[in-house]
Amino acid sequence: MILELDKAEYSKCRNLLNEQGQLEAIAVVERINPGRIFVDNINNPASGLIWLGNNDGFIFFGSEQNEGFNNGLNHFINKVIIPEAKKVQLKWFEGIGNHEKWDNIIEKVFEHRKLDTWNQRVYSLQLGDYKGHSEPIIDQGYKVIKISDTVLENSDNSIINIGFLQSKILDFWSSTETFISKGMGYCIIHQNEVVSICFSGFVVGNVHCIDIETLEAHQRKKLAQRVVHSFVKDCLKKNIVPYWDCMEMNKPSVAVAENMGFGNIFNYVGYQFLLE
């Protein structure tokens, strides 16, 4: 049987994680970022599944040879995950392995579910590798500002779509106060509107996982590149390591990362199927 682990017990899973695996898994297990954990044994877990708090996927961790856990996964998804997913309008199960040995297991367990795959690339940036000369000039009328508690409170109502910025942060963090204390970020303002954001989505130690979004009407103006540079420069000043996890097919993101000097530290495969 697969059961949900109480948050106070998450530390039981820490030694099951791949230290060279996804930052997001560690951030949830260490209770820095929100998420839910389901395991084979509440008292002594050997295998488990992390549901990221931003609903951006599920991470399989621990032993991939746990037959009891593996054999119960489809029933668990049908009876627990699908009803919970419907509550948050989540239509796809996107799963990844915390280490590559999970790949064959995921393919075998879910082979009847019309499984699709994609490739993911993970980058990080060290101080000496940063290529600041690639920072673009953006059009007049766009202003880069640091995200602060004052900006998020918006007490003067100077930002007309402050809800967009707040909701993006709350996708990843339990509160804006927690984000301000543990993360950092920058945004670009145009005519009193937030149009591009780059901020710490997940944090573990001094490593910050980048999340970026630019409103569609303002894309293809190099705003994402510009706001990432602001974020990265601040990271490097503070001895923070920027970490970027993006789809291999997302050529613009891959190009920006590599042009800035980010190095590809590992890759992994993602799997998805429709929850129905």
C-alpha positions in Angstrom: 0.0 0.0 0.0 1.2 3.5 -0.8 0.5 6.1 1.9 1.0 9.8 2.3 3.8 10.8 4.7 3.2 13.5 7.2 5.3 16.6 6.7 7.0 16.1 10.0 8.3 12.8 8.8 9.8 14.0 5.5 13.3 13.7 6.8 13.0 9.9 6.7 13.3 10.2 2.9 16.4 12.4 2.8 18.9 9.5 2.5 16.9 8.0 -0.3 17.5 11.0 -2.7 20.1 11.1 -5.4 22.5 13.9 -4.5 23.1 14.4 -8.3 19.4 14.4 -9.0 16.8 17.1 -9.3 17.0 20.1 -6.9 13.2 20.1 -6.6 13.1 16.7 -4.8 15.6 17.9 -2.1 13.7 21.2 -1.7 10.4 19.4 -0.9 12.0 16.7 1.3 13.8 19.4 3.3 10.4 21.3 3.5 11.8 24.4 1.9 9.2 24.3 -0.8 5.7 22.8 -0.7 4.9 19.3 -1.9 3.4 16.0 -0.9 5.3 12.7 -0.4 3.8 9.2 -0.8 5.8 6.2 0.3 5.7 2.4 0.5 6.2 2.3 4.3 5.6 5.3 6.6 7.9 4.0 9.3 10.8 2.9 7.1 10.3 4.1 3.5 12.3 2.5 0.7 10.6 4.0 -2.3 8.4 7.1 -2.8 6.7 9.6 -5.0 7.0 13.4 -4.6 4.1 15.6 -5.9 5.6 19.0 -6.4 3.7 21.8 -4.7 3.5 23.8 -7.9 1.8 20.8 -9.6 4.6 20.7 -12.1 5.2 17.0 -11.9 5.9 13.9 -9.8 9.4 12.6 -8.9 10.0 8.9 -8.2 12.8 8.3 -5.7 14.4 5.6 -3.6 14.6 1.9 -4.7 13.3 1.3 -8.2 13.3 -2.5 -7.5 10.6 -2.3 -4.9 7.9 -4.6 -6.3 5.3 -3.9 -3.8 5.5 -0.2 -4.5 5.7 -0.5 -8.2 2.8 -3.0 -8.4 0.6 -0.6 -6.4 1.3 2.5 -8.5 -1.5 2.3 -11.1 -4.1 1.6 -8.4 -2.7 4.5 -6.3 -2.9 6.9 -9.3 -6.4 5.9 -10.1 -7.8 6.0 -6.6 -5.7 8.8 -5.0 -3.9 11.0 -7.6 -6.7 11.4 -10.2 -9.4 12.5 -7.7 -6.9 15.0 -6.1 -5.7 16.2 -9.5 -9.2 17.0 -10.6 -9.5 19.3 -7.6 -6.7 21.5 -9.0 -7.6 21.0 -12.7 -4.5 19.0 -13.3 -5.0 16.9 -16.5 -1.6 15.3 -17.0 0.7 13.1 -14.9 4.2 14.2 -15.6 6.7 11.8 -13.9 10.5 11.7 -13.7 13.0 9.4 -12.0 15.3 10.9 -9.3 17.9 8.6 -10.9 18.0 7.0 -14.3 17.2 3.5 -13.1 13.6 4.6 -12.7 13.2 5.1 -16.4 12.7 1.5 -17.4 10.4 1.0 -14.4 8.2 4.0 -15.4 8.0 2.7 -18.9 7.0 -0.8 -17.8 4.5 0.2 -15.1 2.7 2.8 -17.3 3.1 1.1 -20.7 -0.7 0.8 -21.1 -1.3 4.5 -20.5 -0.2 6.0 -23.9 3.1 7.3 -22.5 4.8 10.2 -24.1 8.4 11.2 -23.3 10.6 14.3 -23.5 14.2 15.2 -22.7 15.1 17.7 -19.9 18.4 19.5 -19.5 19.8 20.9 -16.2 22.3 23.7 -16.1 24.2 25.6 -13.4 26.4 28.6 -13.5 29.7 29.2 -11.7 31.1 32.7 -11.1 34.0 32.4 -13.5 31.8 31.2 -16.4 29.3 34.0 -16.5 29.3 35.9 -19.8 28.0 39.3 -18.9 28.6 40.7 -22.4 25.6 38.7 -23.7 23.2 40.9 -21.6 20.8 42.5 -24.1 19.6 46.1 -24.3 15.8 46.3 -24.0 13.4 48.9 -25.4 12.7 52.1 -23.5 9.7 52.0 -21.3 10.7 48.7 -19.8 12.2 48.9 -16.3 13.9 46.0 -14.3 13.2 46.0 -10.6 14.1 43.7 -7.7 11.1 41.8 -6.2 10.8 42.9 -2.6 8.2 42.8 0.2 7.3 46.4 -0.7 6.7 45.5 -4.4 4.6 42.4 -3.4 2.5 44.4 -0.9 1.8 47.0 -3.7 0.3 49.3 -1.0 0.3 52.3 -3.5 -1.4 50.2 -6.2 1.3 51.2 -8.6 1.3 47.7 -10.3 -2.0 46.9 -11.9 -1.4 43.2 -12.3 0.3 42.5 -8.9 -1.9 39.3 -8.6 0.1 37.8 -11.5 3.4 38.2 -9.7 2.0 37.1 -6.4 0.3 34.0 -7.8 3.5 33.0 -9.7 5.5 33.1 -6.4 2.7 31.3 -4.5 2.9 28.5 -7.0 6.3 27.6 -5.6 6.2 29.0 -2.0 3.9 28.6 1.0 3.8 32.4 1.3 5.4 35.6 -0.2 7.1 36.1 3.2 8.8 32.7 2.9 9.9 33.6 -0.6 11.4 36.9 0.5 13.3 35.2 3.3 14.6 32.3 1.3 14.5 33.3 -2.4 15.0 36.3 -4.6 13.9 37.6 -7.9 13.5 40.4 -10.5 10.7 41.5 -12.7 10.3 43.9 -15.6 7.6 46.6 -15.4 6.0 48.3 -18.5 3.2 50.9 -18.1 2.6 49.8 -14.4 2.3 46.1 -15.4 4.6 43.2 -14.6 5.5 41.7 -18.0 8.5 39.4 -17.2 9.6 37.6 -14.1 12.7 35.6 -13.1 12.8 34.3 -9.5 13.9 31.4 -7.3 11.4 28.6 -7.8 13.1 26.1 -5.6 16.0 26.6 -3.1 18.5 24.1 -1.5 21.4 25.6 0.4 23.0 28.2 -1.9 21.5 26.8 -5.1 18.5 28.6 -6.6 16.4 27.0 -9.3 15.3 29.6 -11.8 11.7 30.1 -12.9 10.9 32.5 -15.7 7.8 33.8 -17.4 7.1 36.6 -19.9 3.6 37.7 -20.8 2.8 36.7 -24.4 2.2 40.2 -25.6 5.8 41.1 -24.6 7.7 38.1 -25.8 10.4 38.2 -28.5 11.8 41.5 -27.1 14.7 39.9 -25.1 13.0 40.7 -21.8 13.5 37.2 -20.4 17.2 37.4 -21.2 17.5 40.8 -19.6 15.7 39.8 -16.4 17.7 36.6 -16.1 20.9 38.6 -16.3 19.8 40.7 -13.4 18.9 37.7 -11.3 22.2 35.9 -12.2 24.4 38.9 -11.3 22.7 39.2 -7.9 23.2 35.5 -7.3 26.9 35.6 -8.1 27.4 38.6 -5.8 25.8 36.6 -3.0 27.7 33.3 -3.7 24.4 31.8 -4.9 24.6 29.2 -7.7 21.9 29.7 -10.3 20.3 26.4 -11.5 18.3 26.1 -14.7 16.1 23.1 -15.5 14.5 23.3 -19.0 13.1 21.1 -21.8 15.6 20.2 -24.5 13.0 21.2 -27.1 12.8 24.7 -25.6 15.5 26.0 -27.9 15.2 29.7 -26.8 15.8 28.8 -23.1 18.7 26.4 -24.0 20.3 29.2 -26.1 19.9 31.8 -23.4 21.4 29.5 -20.8 24.4 28.5 -22.9 25.0 32.0 -24.2 25.2 33.2 -20.5 27.8 30.6 -19.7 25.6 28.0 -17.9 27.1 24.5 -18.1 25.0 21.4 -18.7 25.4 19.3 -15.5 23.0 16.4 -16.2 20.0 15.4 -18.3 17.0 13.2 -17.6 13.9 11.9 -19.3 10.4 13.0 -18.5 7.2 10.9 -19.0 3.6 12.0 -19.2 0.2 10.5 -19.7 -3.4 11.9 -19.6 -5.1 11.5 -16.2 -8.5 10.0 -17.1 
